[in-house]
Amino acid sequence: MTPPPDGASNELDPLERQVVGIFVDGVRVLGLPRSIGEIYGLLFVSRAPLSLDDLVLRLKISKGSASQGLRLLKSLGAVREADGNGNGERRTYYEPAVELKRLVGGFIREQVRPHLESGKTKIRHLSETAGAVEDPDQRKFLCDRVDRLEQWMRSGGRVLPLLQKILGQ
């Protein structure tokens, strides 16, 4: 593990806690685990790349949570492997990707698009179910709601490519 700079403790300093807190709040909005925000936040505010063991020690999270979090963050393109501290250790170090277009693009690709695709299948099934309801008033109501969901899905499908284009993805 990389020792803290200049004899500092393994405890997060107030600035690090604030930055980590910002990312924890952000991932909470996205429905992701707290540890994802903690890991990305600490990497974001760290001057040097950190290893899995560094993250476990500094954030006081389990090795399993840190490993899963790094795996998800790597799949999103939010972290990448980096050169270590040059002392010949065989440990993998990580640093954050700080380009917004990369972060948003990865999130859209890995999280949003799969949900949209599975949602289309679910809506088709829902449409069949609603069309089979015997009560005409209830059937019309449900079919109208299914139509609304289909509109939302089409809108989402149009907005995502625009968002990616705006961010230069």
Summary of the structure (lengths in Angstrom):
residues: 169
radius of gyration: 21.7
end to end distance: 35.1
largest distance: 74.5
contacts: 462
relative contact order: 0.10
helix: 69%
strand: 6%
